[in-house]
Structures are given as C-alpha cells and as structure tokens.
C-alpha cells in the first residue's frame, strides 16, 4: 500500500478521536547510484542533482516545459553584456532558520570559485569575476566576458547555508531551503526525504519521498507491477505495451536531450587518425539500433551531440550513413593492419540497453576490420576512469546532456583543456571562445554551426542517437513528462 496511516485508525475511532489524514508516500526508482548529496561536486542530473533539487533552492529552475522560471530569484535583468542584476524572493529559510539572502548567494558563488577548495562544478561559473550585494535581497553578478548562458546555468546552482556547510560533510548530509529534508542516505540503495512544513512554496503534496537506486531494469518493472514503485525510468521500450495492457500502470517514451555515442579517446592510438574515427561512424547502423532495440523510439544524431532542443543545434548536418564499404576503404587508407584491436568500455546500469548496444557495435565494427573487446563496469567505476584517473579506454559508450540547453555547455565537454574532452583541437576551442565572447544570438548560432560542422568532420565520437526517455508510472499518480533527466517529486501529483 502506498497510503500509510499515521496512526491506527481503529484505535482512534474507538477512543472517539478524529482520524488524522493519511501520509502520502511516493517511491521513485532510477537506474544509477546516487554518489553524493553535494550539488557542487556532480553534474549527473538524473541522480545526484535531482536529489539536490529536493533539498536545496537554485536561483532559477528549469520547468518541465524546459522554460526557466523563478526560484530563489523572483526577477532578473541583463544590465549589459557582462552584468546581471538579481532580485531575490523574500521569506525563504533553511530548515534551521537561516535566511536565504543576497549575502548568502554571494558566499555560495565565491565558495564555488575558491581555488583553495576546488569544486567539480566550478568551471561552469569561472567567468564570474565579481558579486556585489546591493541590498538584503538584491545583488549584481559581473562576468569577465559575455556569458549568455549564465541564467540557464544558474538552474544547476543550488544554494547552501554557509555556517552549516563549513561544519558538516555535504556529500553525506544535507540541510537546505528546498521542499524536502533529508531523512537518510544509503549509497547504492536509497535516499529518503520528508516534506518541510515551513517550505516557502507551500507544503509539498507528498509527505515522504524515497528515491531508490535499482540498476536492473527488470527489477524496476517488477517493482512497479507489484505496486512498490510509483515512477521508474530507463526500461526497455518492449515493456511499454505490457505495462499499458496490465492495468497496473502507464508507460511511454519521449524524445530526450541526451545524446548517445561511442566516445573516442583520440589521445590513445590508433585513434589519433581522423580517417579511422570516420570509419567508426560509417560502420555503425544507427537506424538499425533504434529499430531493433528501441522499437523505433529515439532519433538518429545528425552528426553532432546536440539535439533540436539546444540553442546552437545545426540543422544543416546529416548523419554519417551506414556504409560498411566506405568504412573498410577508410581503414585501408590509414595503412593500419587489420584486424585492429580495440577495447570498448561500457558502464552498466546507467544507460538504457547499454550492453545490447555494445554487442551490436562489436559485431558491426568487427565486420569492417576491428577486433573489439567489450569491458563492462559499474557507472561509478567508469566515472572514476573517465574523470578522476583520466584514463578512458580507446572507445566507450557514453551519453551526455546539458541542462542549460545551450550549445556552450555540451560542446565544452569536448573542448581542449576539459577533463571530459580526450580531444585536443585548437580550431574547435577557438570557435567556442568566439561564441562566448558575444551575446549576439545570430553570431553565436553561426559560430556553433561552424563548431559542430568541424566536430562532425573530425569525429571525436561515433555519433549514434538521442536516447529516448522510457518511463512507467503507477495508476495513482500523474507525472509531467520531461526529456531532460530531472527527476523531481515536485513534478508529480496524485490523481484526483
């Protein structure tokens, strides 16, 4: 049962007391582990940042329709190319009574950029040069150069209490100004939350929220069908019809902003050779993968990691066609003897049907002259290799999105000097720098068109498809479906 009485109704009735309201519970399941509660130390939206969005308040928030709406900031204005003015909402407090004001926002920004205490997400805000408090609830943010995506980026900037943060471990504990408080956090299992009675936006609809980490899609589906889970993600599209016909839930799929690709480590041989990278793109049947494994859901990437939802999407590009003969010819031009041994690293439990995609890729790549060894690992182990050790294999299956929905954020993951890049290309970097230096949308779009065309040609990835969001929900709730990875109880309501 998802409805739990706060006290035993029979006992209360027998004593002549009024039966209190039931506490509404909500249980969500995601496919990957929540690895930290600290919103400054992660860019993973579906798990870490989604949990943070229940506990903390950002300046602005990304709505299910992908628009930006007020949160801690009730209004804002771009004063000039490098100056933003924010007016904060009054009356927001943390669970311990700390007031969210302009001084607190200033501390959060300066703490994020503190070089003596490096934060994972600091590069997102590196162009901020100064924060000036103009009044208790007004502040000005200056940037060293034009930063058109600053407002969008602030939707991922969660505000923390200075005094609490200094004396606690935010990776395992939380005390925020959001709609929920932390009850417990067990890495690899679950996060349990309870509604705040004094939340400035009003008491949330659900009293208790549990976000569970369940790597196996079959277990997520079984939990939904048994009535133990209310909303699940990353299920095989072949399950949609079965769930819809069961009378126990509703399932569906929508396009997402997440691009899936084989990331190529161009710093490891033999993939310093552009022709070999292009050969990978010709060797893979993207449409066939979607038809066979995703029931036709999803969209083939048009030779870029951007989807149509992003500012800067290049509608003039076309996908690499599936052409094994062209792939073989390019490999022959490199002069590299075949079969070419390569390792394909695959994080399991995070991306929908990752193992199956890898097996198809293995078959198709071996057909044109590669000798592929698949290495599966947990997502946390993959992230350790990818970011901390900076030692990705030659190929890896990866999905990336950027919640600002601006080309600058997603393309910057491939920019020379980024820990994410594994591709040193000065021309690409120069184009991104030029796009950042102007707020003129026409000029920015033209520069991103050049950058994506260059990336398509140089092929630091084998571009595959935009992974669909495949979800299922219990019959007791309505969820505002969104394709940008945010998982929030605030987007869910009980059916009336």
N, C-alpha and C positions, 0 to 999 in steps of 0.2 A: 504493500500500500504506500502511495506517495503522500497521503494525508495522515499526519500523526497527531493525535490529541495531545494537548499539553498536559492535561490531567485526565484521570479516568472519569469518563462521563457518567457512568453508573453511580460511582461514589458521590459525585457532586449532586446528581439528581436525588439520590436517597437522602442527602443532607439538606435538600431544599435550596441549594445554591444555583446560581445561573451558570450554565455550561459555557466555558470560555471558547473563544474562536480557536479553530484548528491552526496549527502552524504549517504553512505551505513549504514544502521541500522541493528542491529542483536538483537533479543529478545529471551532469553533462559528462561526456567521455571524449577525450582526444587521443590521438594515436601516439604521441611522443611524451617524454618525461618533462615535467616542469623542473628545470635545473637551478633556477634562482628566483627569489622574490624581489631582488633588487632591480628596478626598472632602468637603472643607469648602466647595467652590465650585460644587457642582452638586446638583440634585435629580432628575436624569434617571436612573432606576433601571436600565432595560434595558442601558444602555451604561456611562456613567461610574461609577455607584455599584456596578454589578455587577462591573466590573473591580476597583474598590477592595476589594470583598469577598473577592477572591482574595489581595490584598496586605496588608490590614490586618485587625485584630480589633476588633469592636464590643463594647460591654458585654454586650449580649444580641443574639440573632439570630432572625430570622423564619424558621421552618421551612416546608417545602413544604406542610404541612397548615395553614399560616397561624398556628400557635401560636408563642408566644415561648419561647425556650429559652436556657439559659446559654451564655455565650461567655467573655469576659474576666471577667465576674461569675459566680461559681458560685452565689450566692444573693443575695436582696434582700428588703427589707421596707418597706412604707409605715408609718412610725412614727406619723405623724399626717397631717393634710390637706396639710401643706407640707414634710414631711420624709421623705426616703428614705435608707435605710441599705443599702450595698452591701458585700459581702464578695467579694474578687477571688480568682480561681484562682491558685495559686502555680505557678511554673515556666514562665511564658510569657516568651519572649525575642524580641527583634527579630533580624534577620539579623546585625547587628553585635555582638550580645551584650547590648544594652541590655535591662534588666529592666522588664517591664510591672508597675508597682506603683501604689499609691494616689497618690503624688506625681505620677506621670506622668499619671494620669487627671485630677487637679486642674489640671495645666498645660494639658491639652487643652481642658478646659471654659473656663478663664479666657482662653486664647488665642482660642477661638472667639468669645468675647464682648468681646474687646478693641476698644474704639471707635476706637482709632488704627490698627487693622489690620482693617478691615471684611471679613467673610466672607459669602458668598452665603447660607449656611445659618444664620447667627446668629439670625434671627428665630424659628427653631424652638425655641430654647433661652433666649429673652430673659427668661423668668420665673425662671430660676435666679438666686438672689440671693447664695448663698454655697456654697463647697465646703470641708469640713473633713476633714483627714486624721486618722483615729482610730488608725491603726496602719499598719504597712507594707503591709497588704493590706485595709484597711478604711477606708471613707470615708462621709461624710454629705453629701447634697445637699439644700440648702434652696431653696425657691421662694418668691417674694414673694406668691404667691397659689396656691390649689389648681391643680394641673396633673395631672389624672387620666391623661393620655396620655403622661406623661413616660417611663415604661418602654418603651412602644411606640416612642416617638420615638428612644430610645437605640439601637434596632436600626439606625438610619441614622447613628449617631455613631461614626466609625472613629478609633481611637487611633493617634497618630503619635509618633515619637521627637522630643523637644524639641530636642536638640542637632543632630540630622540635619536637622530641618525648618528650623532657623534658618540653616543654611549651604548649603541646596540649594533647587532650584526644584521643589516638589511637583507642579506642573502637568505637568511633563515627565519627572520622575524619581520613583522610589519606593523605600522601604526600610521594610518593615513587619514585623509579627509574624504575618502570615497564613500560609496553607498554601503560597503560591507566592511566588517572587521575580520581579522584572521582568527580562526579557532585552532587549526592545526595544519601543519605542512609536513608531509612524509614524502621525501623524494622517491620517485619511482612508483608511487601509489596514488596519492590524492592530496588535494587542498580543500579544506573545509572552511566555509565562511558563514557568518551570521549577519543579518541586516542591522544597520545602525538606526536606532530610533530617532536620533537627532540629525540625520543627514539633511543638508540644506535643500536638497531636491525632493524631500518627502521620503517617508519610509518605503523601501523597495517592496515590490509585490511578493517576493519570495523571502520567507524568514530565514531559511537555511539553504545554502548552495554548496554542493560538492562537485568538484571538478576532478574526475578520475583519469589516470593515465593507463590506457589499455592498448598495448601495441598490436594485438591480434584482431584483425577486422571481424573474424567470425565470433569472437568473444563479445565485441561491441554489439553486433547484430543480435546475438543470443540474449544479451542483457536488455536490449530494447524490447524484444519479443516477450521476455519474461516480466516486463513491467518494472524492471530495476533501473532503467536509464530513460531519461526524457529526451535527450538530443545527442546524436552521435555523428561523427564525421569520418571521411576517408574510408568509405565502404565500397566494395566492388559494384560498379553500375549494374551488373547482372542481378544484384539483390533488390533493385528498385521495385520491380514488378512483384516479387514475392512478398515484400513488406506491404506494398499497397493492397495486395489481394488478401492479406492475412487478417485485416480488421483490427490489427493491433498497433498500427502506426501509419505514418505517411512518409514517403521517401521521394527524392527528386535530385536533380543536378542542375547547376547553373554555371555559366562561364566564370572563371576566376581571373585575377590579375597575376597569378603565379605562373611563371614561365619555367618549363622543364627542359633540361638539356644535358648533354654529356659535357661536363666541364673538362677542358683540355689543359693540362699543365704544360704550357708552351716552354717552360724553363727546363723541362726534362726531355731528353732525346727519346724518340726521334721527332717529337712534335714541335721543334723549332722550325720545321719545314712547312710553309703555308700550303703547299700542294697536298701534303699528307693530311692536313687538317680539313682541307676542302674535300678530299676523298672521303673522309668520315661522313660529311654531310650528304654526299651523293649516295653513300652506301646504305643509308637508313630509310626505311619506308615509314614515314611519319603517319600518313593517312591510314596505312595498314594497321599500325599500332592502335590508333584510336578506334578503328572499326572492330578489330579483333578483341581488344582488351577493355575498351571503354564504351562498347555499344554505340559508338559514333559520337559520344559526348566529347566536348573539348574542341579546340581549334588548332590546326597546324600553325606553328610560328612562321611568320613571314620574314625569315632570315634576320631576326632580332629578338632580344629578350623582352622588349616592350610589347604590351597588348594594347588594343584600341582605347582602353580606359586611361592611358597615360598621356599627359601633355608631352609632346615630342615624338609620339608614335609616327613612324614613317610608313604611310600608306602606299608609297610607290614601290616598296621592296616586294619581291616574290620569294617563296620558299625555294631552297635547293630541291630540284626534282629528284625523285627516286630513280637513280641511273647507275646500276652496278658497273656497267661497262665503262662509263666515264670515271668512276672511282678507280677501277683497275688501271685505266690509262694514266691517271694522275700518279698513282703509286709507281707505275713503271717509269714515269718521267723523273721521279726522285732518285732512281738508281738504287734504292734500298732493296736488299734481297728479301723475298717473301718465303715463308710466312713471317710476318713482323710480330714479335711477341709484345703484348701489351697487357697491363693489369687494369681492370675496371672495378673501382671501389663503389660499393652500393650500401648506403645507410638503410637499414631495415626498420620498419615500424613508423617512419615519418612520412614517407610519400606513398601515395596510393599505387598499389601493384608494382612497386619498385623492382622486386625480384623478377617478376614476369617480364617487365620492360627490359631488364638487363639480359635475360635469356634470349629475347628476340634480337636485341642488339648484338649479342655474342654470335648468334647464327648468321646474321646479315654481314657483320664485319669479317667473319671468317670466310664467308663466301667470296670476298673480294681480295683477300690476301693477308688478313691479320690472324694472329694466334692469341685468342683472348682468354685470360684467366680472371674469373669473377671472384672478388673478395668482399664478402658481406660482413658488416659490422654494425654495432648499435649506433644510433644517431649521435649520442654523446661521444663515442669513440671517434666517429667521423669528424665531429666539430673539433675535437682535440687535435686531430691531424691537420684539419683544414686551417684553423686559426692559430691555435696555441703553438703547435710544433711547426707549422707552415711547411708541411711535408705531404701534400696530396700526391696520390699516385698519378700515373700518366693520364688516366681517364677516371671520371667519377660521375655518378648520376646525381644531379642536383636540381633543386627548384628554388627560385628566388623571386621575391616581390618587394615592393617598397611602398609603404602606406601613404606617402605623400602623393603618390600617383603623378609624380613629376620625373621626367627622364633623368634629371640630375642625380637623384638618389639611386636609382637602379643601375644606371650606366657607370656611376662612380665605383661600383663594386668590381669593375674591370679596369679601373684606372691605374696606371703605373704608379707605384708607391703605396697602393692599398694592400692591406694584408689579405684581402679577398681575391686579388687580381690574378696572379700567376700568368701575367701577360705584360710585357714591357713594351709599350707602344707610345712613342712621344707624340706622333700626329694625333692619335686619339685623345691623349691628355690635353694637348693644345686646344682642340676643338671644345672639349668640356670647359676648360678655363675661359675661353672666349664666351661661351654661353652663360657662364656665371657672372661675367663682367657687365651684363646688360639686363635691364628689366623689360626691354622691348620684346614683346611676345613674338612678333614676326621674325626678328633677327634670331631669337633663341630657337624657334622652330626650325629655321633654315640651318642653323649650326648643328642641331641634333639630327637633322636629316643627313648632313654630311658625316656626322659621327657614326650613326647607325649603318650607313652605306659602307663606310670604311670597315666597321666591325664585321659586317656581312662578308666582305671580300677577304679580310684577314682570318676570319673564322677561329677565334679563340674558344669556340664552343661548337658542338654539333647541335644546332637548334632543332628542337623537337616539337613541342606543342604547349598550349596553355592548359594546365591540368584543371579539369572541372571540379567544382565543389560538389561532392556527392554526400548527401546528408539524409538522415531519417529522424523523425521526431515522434513522440508518443501522441496519442489522440487527445491528451489532456491539455496540451499547450499549443500556442501559435508562436512561431519564430519568424522574425523579419529576416528573410534570406539575404545574405550578403556574400560577395565573392572575394573579399579582401582579407580573410583569415581571422578577423577579430571575432572572438567568442565571448559574448557578454550576456549575463543574466538580464541586464537592462534592456536587451532587445527581445525578450521573451515575455509573453503574457499567458495567463490561464485562459482557456476557452470559456466564454461566458455561457 
